């Protein structure tokens, strides 16, 4: 009985696979800054956490919030105590004046793009609370901070513009090795504000993406055909369909996959019809299948350009964040 609905299952799962929202998809195509405070800053853990939150707020206020998708560029800080006083109690308190130096740079190349100093002060019953109080005083919408971010943004754009050909060549090299997700991931990090480089990368991503889905589709279709030829029954149909439903609808051999699916479905319907021996029920079920197919085909038209970035998202999610943390540990710009 379940065999008749295989084609419906195929379409529904295929739509789910290619039309679902991917978390943080919009992180691609923009410049992002990742907040980071070095262990060498020698801050109490609570104060360090508060400083990272403040750095994240600064980046977020200007649409540059970071993501593990592109951890290359960081915003970091160091704190220097200028004066420290003990205030009599009760309770006794510590008053600290301090300079907080903000840095934005390239963590991979260990290069500073911009820096600025913010003078602030804090009071607390211990050093940790005094640090936290001082950090909270930072106005994240300060005009100087905006200028600081714009300076860094300009240099990041210049980085991509000067490295554009090199990035494309690296991606082409990865493509030739059939490392398609990695190649797309590399190109997808180029921000949209770098117009010429962005569109050049987009053209290359189209080529690589098509190669990826066609290479994968051919392999999946070949496997499905072998399974169905060996087991032309309900069990074989289910196994073959599990491969067919992974084929991207934009792949060149998608029509062949559809033909095979119809062949499988026709055979199963024939078997089911033989068992049921009830033409009316068969017709009703076939009409339901046709209606569901028409509805699903309409939905499958929606996804296109975000499919490129979905590949890069998946690749980024599988990268061990500890690698970048190890890189960050070498960042100490003060």
Order of alpha helices (4+ residues) and beta strands (2+ residues): alpha-beta-alpha-beta-beta-beta-alpha-alpha-alpha-alpha-alpha-alpha-alpha-alpha-alpha
